[in-house]
Amino acid sequence: MRFNPEKCAIPDKRMQPFIDSNEIWNYINNTEVTDERVQQIINKSLNKERLTLEETAVLVNANNPDQIEMIKEGARKLKEKVYGNRIVLFAPLYIGNRCTNNCKYCGFRASNKDAVRKTLSDEEIIKEVEALEDNGQKRLILVYGEHPDYSPEYIAHTVRTTYGVKKGNGEIRRVNINAAPLDIEGFRTVKDAGIGTYQVFQETYDREAYSWYHLGGKKKDYDYRLTSLDRAQEAGLDDVGIGALFGLYDWRFEVLALVRHTVHLEACYNVGPHTISFPRIKDAKTLNITNKYEVSDADFTKLVAILRLAVPYTGLILTAREEPKVRREVMQFGVSQIDGGTKIELGEYSKSQNEDQNLNREQFKIADDRSLGDVIDELLDQKYLPSFCTACYRLGRTGEHFMEFSVPGFIKRYCTPNAMLTLAEYIMDYATGDVAEKGWQRIEDELQQLENGEFKVDTAEIRNRIEKIKQGERDLYF
């Protein structure tokens, strides 16, 4: 018999834990899968409605090759409807690797005595940001170990420092944060610095597994971490990102838990997470876990497609942990943001060729170390539209406001034109000849599609702004 969610659902309360492992396993173990049911659920998602836990469990349990292909095809269609062919680009900038936690899977763990601990000085941060701007980056995520040195005041200071760096036409227009959970006042402090999204990953949502992996430090407190983004919302920071580290526990459980987290935020604050991340565990110094929960490429591809269908309006982030081949595949099924030109060794962006490149300050191994230009080149070859757009965040189209704007026509009226404008900037300021040629052709093709589409868009104004960019103006957006 099919599991009845109405009899199991736990009322959500603000600032209180919301994950019930028995509830999630009941959904996984007691849902029936038929072709008809899978198609019904996909159709609901294509209508841009978030899926329930029971519906997500059906997709998780669908193992028939035809059913899996249905899920992937549905995810392809949904991505096109919600996000078009845009891929937003960003880069991580590691600020410091000091950490008081002792997580078995992380190279920053306190017991890793081989790690060279480092916090970038203001001067070093400026050099790193300048190097990133020289490559064309406009969006960064600042990453910090979990340590008292990285207080809310310090994080806010580094954010303001980053925004203040201008080199040529280069500037950082959006700074996201991946750092320790904060109290409400702490979240207010970083919000006032003008941050974009604040990410806190639960790593694993299973309480028992969480306790086994986290041996010391404040991160050992499961509930404090789980409710961290409630505190962000209470502080008025409505742009938050959630995630799980796949490979720590059963991937099926983690997928449903991510949806459950989304349900909780929607129930309590009327807005879900802005982004969901799903990194797979990779090699790290002093890595101390088994491969019991290792996620295969096939399951990884499937879970990305399921997440796309489960949370239609939430951005999905895929990082350079994954090899280019895997990145190419899963971008089809719903990924909307990727990093490019990634370096995770502290201070590495500004290093010269002759400097030591192996100081053991990295958190994990990356699998895609291509330059930003190479990543953009491939995106253009695959008919994607690379984007550095930050307009929605700067115009207040976040949180509940973003949901209001996320209606038919929004992509064509705002997102696609803004992506074209940021690509035009990149072409003018940073692209090589071959990439520039492909980029201008991609922009022209996109304009032609808008002009020939059913939804009327003022392409003349888009062309006018592109000409202004060619004449030297910057930061134009709708």
C-alpha positions in Angstrom: 0.0 0.0 0.0 1.1 3.6 -0.6 2.3 5.5 2.4 -0.1 8.2 3.5 1.9 11.5 4.1 -1.1 13.1 5.8 -0.9 10.6 8.7 2.8 11.0 9.1 3.7 14.7 8.5 5.1 16.5 11.5 3.9 20.1 12.1 6.8 22.4 11.4 7.8 24.9 14.1 10.2 27.8 13.7 13.7 27.2 15.1 13.0 23.6 16.0 14.4 20.4 14.5 12.3 18.9 11.8 14.0 15.7 10.5 12.4 12.4 11.5 14.4 9.5 10.1 11.6 7.1 10.6 9.3 9.4 8.5 11.8 9.5 5.7 12.5 5.8 5.7 8.8 5.0 5.8 8.4 7.0 2.6 11.3 5.2 1.0 10.2 1.7 2.1 6.4 2.1 1.5 5.9 3.7 -1.9 4.8 1.9 -4.9 6.2 2.7 -8.3 4.4 2.4 -11.6 5.0 4.0 -15.0 1.7 5.8 -14.6 2.5 7.1 -11.2 6.0 8.3 -12.3 4.5 10.2 -15.2 1.8 11.8 -13.0 4.5 13.1 -10.7 6.6 14.4 -13.5 3.6 16.2 -15.0 3.0 17.9 -11.6 6.6 19.1 -11.5 6.3 20.4 -15.1 3.4 22.5 -13.8 6.1 24.0 -11.5 4.7 22.6 -8.3 7.1 21.3 -5.6 6.8 17.6 -5.0 5.9 16.0 -1.7 8.1 13.6 0.1 6.0 10.7 -1.0 6.2 11.8 -4.6 9.9 12.2 -4.4 10.2 8.8 -2.8 8.4 7.3 -5.9 11.1 8.8 -8.1 13.9 7.7 -5.9 12.5 4.1 -6.0 12.0 4.1 -9.8 14.7 1.6 -11.0 13.3 0.5 -14.3 15.5 2.0 -17.1 12.4 3.3 -18.9 11.3 5.1 -15.7 14.7 6.6 -15.1 14.7 7.9 -18.7 11.2 9.4 -18.0 12.7 11.2 -15.0 15.6 12.5 -16.9 13.5 13.7 -19.8 11.1 15.4 -17.4 14.0 17.1 -15.7 15.3 18.3 -19.1 12.0 19.8 -20.0 11.6 21.4 -16.6 15.0 23.0 -16.7 14.2 24.5 -20.1 10.9 25.9 -18.8 12.3 27.4 -15.6 15.9 28.3 -16.4 16.2 28.2 -20.2 19.7 27.3 -21.4 21.5 29.6 -19.0 24.4 28.4 -16.8 25.4 30.8 -14.1 29.2 30.9 -13.4 31.0 31.6 -10.1 34.3 30.8 -8.3 35.1 29.8 -4.7 37.6 31.9 -2.8 38.9 30.2 0.3 39.6 32.8 3.0 41.0 30.6 5.8 41.3 26.9 6.8 41.5 27.2 10.6 38.9 24.9 12.1 37.9 23.6 15.5 35.8 20.8 14.2 37.0 17.2 13.7 35.0 15.8 10.7 36.3 12.5 9.5 35.8 13.4 5.8 37.4 16.9 5.7 41.0 18.0 5.2 40.4 21.0 7.4 39.7 18.8 10.5 41.5 19.9 13.6 43.3 16.5 14.0 45.0 16.9 10.6 48.4 18.0 12.0 49.9 18.0 8.6 47.7 20.8 7.4 49.3 24.2 7.1 46.9 26.6 8.7 46.4 29.9 6.9 44.1 32.9 6.9 44.4 35.3 4.1 45.4 38.9 5.1 43.5 41.8 3.6 46.3 42.4 1.1 46.2 38.7 0.1 42.4 38.8 -0.3 42.8 41.9 -2.6 45.4 40.1 -4.7 43.2 37.0 -5.0 40.1 39.0 -6.0 42.2 41.0 -8.5 43.4 37.7 -10.0 39.8 36.5 -10.2 38.6 39.7 -11.8 41.4 39.4 -14.4 39.8 36.2 -15.5 36.4 37.7 -15.8 34.7 36.5 -12.6 31.8 38.5 -11.2 30.4 36.1 -8.6 32.3 34.6 -5.7 31.6 32.3 -2.8 33.8 33.0 0.2 34.7 29.9 2.1 35.9 29.7 5.7 36.8 27.0 8.2 34.7 26.9 11.3 36.8 28.8 13.9 36.3 31.7 16.3 38.7 33.8 14.2 36.0 33.8 11.5 33.4 35.7 13.4 30.4 37.4 11.8 32.3 40.7 12.1 35.3 39.2 10.3 33.2 37.6 7.6 31.4 41.0 7.0 34.8 42.7 6.8 36.1 40.3 4.2 32.9 40.7 2.2 33.3 44.5 2.2 36.9 44.1 1.2 36.0 41.9 -1.7 33.3 44.2 -3.0 35.8 47.1 -2.8 38.3 45.6 -5.2 38.0 47.1 -8.7 40.6 46.4 -11.4 40.1 47.7 -14.9 36.5 46.7 -15.8 36.6 44.0 -13.2 34.4 44.0 -10.1 32.7 41.4 -7.9 29.0 42.0 -7.9 27.8 39.1 -5.7 29.5 37.5 -2.7 28.0 34.4 -1.3 29.1 32.7 1.9 29.9 29.2 3.0 30.8 29.3 6.7 29.8 28.2 10.1 26.2 28.5 11.4 25.7 31.8 13.2 23.3 33.1 15.8 20.6 35.6 14.8 22.7 38.6 15.5 25.6 37.1 13.6 23.4 36.6 10.5 22.2 40.2 10.8 25.8 41.3 10.8 26.8 39.5 7.6 23.5 40.4 5.9 24.3 44.1 6.5 27.6 43.6 4.5 25.5 42.9 1.4 26.0 39.2 1.0 24.1 37.1 -1.4 23.3 33.5 -0.4 24.5 32.1 2.9 25.2 28.4 2.6 25.1 25.9 5.4 25.3 22.2 4.4 24.0 19.6 6.9 26.5 17.1 5.4 24.2 14.2 6.4 20.7 14.5 7.7 20.8 11.2 9.5 21.3 11.9 13.2 23.2 8.7 14.0 25.5 9.0 11.0 26.1 12.7 11.7 27.2 11.8 15.2 29.7 9.2 13.9 31.3 11.6 11.4 31.6 14.7 13.6 33.9 13.9 16.5 34.4 17.3 18.1 33.9 21.0 17.8 30.6 23.0 17.7 29.7 21.2 14.5 29.0 18.1 16.5 25.7 19.7 17.6 23.3 18.3 15.0 20.3 20.4 16.0 22.2 23.7 16.0 23.4 23.1 12.5 20.0 21.8 11.3 18.2 25.0 12.5 20.9 27.4 11.4 19.0 28.7 8.4 16.0 29.2 10.5 18.1 31.7 12.4 19.2 33.3 9.1 15.5 33.7 8.2 14.7 35.2 11.6 17.5 37.7 11.0 15.9 38.8 7.7 18.4 36.9 5.5 16.0 35.1 3.2 18.5 34.0 0.6 19.9 30.7 1.9 21.5 27.6 0.5 21.2 24.0 1.7 23.2 20.9 0.8 24.3 17.4 1.7 27.6 15.7 1.1 26.7 12.6 -0.8 28.7 9.5 0.1 28.3 9.9 3.9 24.9 8.1 4.1 22.3 6.5 1.8 21.7 8.9 -1.1 18.0 8.2 -1.2 17.6 9.4 2.4 19.6 12.5 1.7 17.5 13.4 -1.3 14.3 13.2 0.7 15.9 15.0 3.6 16.8 17.9 1.3 13.2 18.1 0.2 12.1 17.9 3.8 14.4 20.9 4.6 12.8 22.7 1.7 9.3 21.9 3.1 10.3 23.2 6.5 11.6 26.5 5.3 8.5 27.0 3.1 6.1 26.1 6.0 7.8 28.4 8.5 9.0 31.3 6.3 7.0 31.0 3.1 10.2 30.7 1.0 12.4 27.7 0.3 16.2 27.6 -0.2 17.6 29.6 -3.1 20.1 26.9 -3.9 20.7 23.2 -3.2 24.2 21.7 -3.5 25.0 18.0 -3.7 28.8 17.5 -3.6 30.0 13.9 -3.7 32.7 12.9 -1.2 36.2 13.2 -2.6 39.7 12.4 -1.4 41.0 14.6 1.5 43.9 14.5 3.8 43.2 12.1 6.8 40.0 11.0 5.1 38.5 8.4 7.5 35.4 6.9 6.1 34.3 3.7 4.3 32.9 3.4 0.8 29.7 1.9 2.0 27.6 4.8 0.8 29.6 5.7 -2.3 27.4 7.2 -5.0 27.9 5.8 -8.5 27.8 8.1 -11.6 24.4 6.5 -12.5 22.8 7.2 -9.2 24.4 10.7 -9.1 22.9 11.5 -12.4 19.5 10.2 -11.3 19.5 12.1 -8.0 20.3 15.4 -9.8 17.3 14.8 -12.1 15.1 14.0 -9.1 16.1 17.1 -7.2 15.3 19.2 -10.3 11.8 17.8 -10.5 11.3 17.9 -6.7 12.1 21.6 -6.3 11.4 23.4 -9.6 12.4 26.9 -8.6 15.5 26.1 -6.6 18.9 26.6 -8.1 21.0 23.5 -8.3 24.8 24.0 -7.9 27.4 21.5 -9.3 31.0 22.1 -8.3 34.4 21.2 -9.7 34.5 18.2 -7.4 33.1 16.4 -10.5 34.9 15.5 -13.6 34.1 17.4 -16.8 32.4 14.4 -18.3 30.0 14.1 -15.3 29.4 17.9 -15.3 28.5 17.8 -19.0 25.9 15.0 -18.4 24.1 16.4 -15.3 23.9 19.9 -16.6 21.2 18.6 -18.9 19.0 17.5 -16.0 18.7 20.7 -14.0 22.0 22.2 -12.8 21.8 25.9 -13.1 25.1 27.0 -11.5 28.7 25.8 -11.9 32.1 27.0 -10.9 34.8 27.6 -13.4 38.6 28.2 -13.1 38.4 26.8 -9.6 41.3 26.7 -7.2 40.9 25.7 -3.6 44.4 26.0 -2.3 44.5 29.2 -0.2 46.1 32.1 -2.1 46.4 30.0 -5.3 44.6 32.4 -7.7 47.3 35.0 -7.5 50.3 32.6 -7.3 53.0 32.8 -10.0 54.1 29.7 -11.8 57.3 29.5 -9.7 55.6 29.5 -6.3 55.0 26.4 -4.3 51.6 25.0 -5.5 51.3 22.2 -2.9 51.2 23.6 0.6 48.6 21.2 1.9 46.0 23.9 2.5 43.2 22.4 0.4 40.0 20.9 1.8 39.5 18.2 -0.9 40.6 17.3 -4.4 38.9 18.8 -7.4 38.3 16.9 -10.6 37.7 19.8 -13.0 40.7 22.3 -13.0 40.0 23.9 -16.3 40.3 27.7 -16.7 37.1 29.8 -16.7 37.8 30.5 -20.4 37.9 26.8 -21.2 34.7 26.2 -19.3 32.9 29.0 -21.2 34.3 27.7 -24.5 32.7 24.3 -23.9 29.4 25.8 -22.7 29.2 27.8 -25.9 29.9 24.7 -28.0 27.1 22.9 -26.2 24.7 25.8 -26.9 24.4 27.0 -23.3 24.3 30.7 -22.5 27.0 31.5 -19.9 25.8 34.1 -17.4 27.4 36.2 -14.6 24.0 37.9 -13.9 23.4 39.4 -10.5 20.4 41.6 -11.3 17.7 39.8 -9.2 19.7 40.0 -6.0 20.6 43.7 -6.5 17.0 44.6 -7.4 15.5 42.7 -4.4 14.1 39.8 -6.5 14.9 37.3 -3.8 13.0 35.2 -1.3 9.2 35.6 -1.6 9.8 38.3 -4.2 11.6 35.8 -6.5 8.7 33.4 -6.2 6.4 36.3 -7.4 8.6 36.9 -10.4 9.0 33.2 -11.3 6.1 33.1 -13.7 6.0 32.4 -17.5 7.9 35.0 -19.4 10.2 35.9 -16.5 13.2 34.1 -18.0 12.8 35.7 -21.4 12.1 39.2 -20.0 14.9 39.3 -17.4 17.2 36.3 -17.1 18.1 35.7 -20.7 18.7 39.3 -21.6 20.8 39.9 -18.5 22.8 36.7 -19.3 23.5 38.1 -22.7 24.6 41.4 -21.3 27.0 39.8 -18.9 28.4 37.5 -21.6 28.9 40.6 -23.8 30.9 42.2 -21.0 33.0 39.0 -20.7 33.6 38.9 -24.5 34.7 42.5 -24.6 37.0 42.4 -21.6 38.4 38.9 -21.3 37.6 36.5 -24.1 40.1 35.1 -26.6 39.4 35.4 -30.3 37.8 32.0 -30.8 35.7 32.2 -27.6 34.7 35.8 -28.5 33.5 34.7 -31.9 31.4 31.9 -30.5 30.0 34.2 -27.8 28.8 36.8 -30.2 27.1 34.1 -32.3 25.5 32.6 -29.2 24.1 36.1 -28.3 22.8 36.6 -31.8 21.2 33.1 -31.8 19.5 34.0 -28.5 18.2 37.3 -29.8 16.8 35.5 -32.9 15.0 33.0 -30.6 13.5 35.9 -28.6 12.4 37.7 -31.7 10.7 34.6 -33.1 9.2 33.4 -29.9 5.6 33.7 -28.7 6.5 35.9 -25.7 7.2 39.5 -26.8 10.5 40.9 -25.7 12.0 44.3 -26.5 15.0 42.9 -28.4 15.8 46.3 -29.8 16.6 47.5 -26.3 18.7 44.5 -25.6 20.7 45.2 -28.8 20.9 48.9 -27.8 22.5 47.9 -24.4 24.9 45.5 -26.1 26.1 48.3 -28.3 26.6 50.5 -25.2 28.7 47.7 -23.7 30.8 47.6 -26.9 31.3 51.4 -26.4 32.6 50.9 -22.9 29.6 51.0 -20.6 29.3 48.2 -18.0 26.8 46.8 -15.5 23.7 47.2 -17.5 20.8 45.0 -16.6 17.0 44.6 -16.6 
